[in-house]
């Protein structure tokens, strides 16, 4: 099992509240075989932070995160579709768009997502 030290969570003393848009996006997944495979795959990508919690896994990024079903299927050893991917996620933030039958993208900037509406 890999050791992960990245963590998006801060102590309350370090939190600053600002009236700005973070441009961040991400998913929370219940800890499962599928979630661990997806997390391991996404952790190799630039700009992605994976946080392991006792029963959940967070995958967070800046701007946008692309989940390619072909990559996930290959790593998992069985088919992953956008619909199965959405079932695997317990929640997300940012705008989730199914770009095509093979790609789910999370956008931190809503205007970028509007190109797909």
Order of alpha helices (4+ residues) and beta strands (2+ residues): beta-alpha-beta-beta-beta-alpha-alpha-beta-beta-beta-alpha
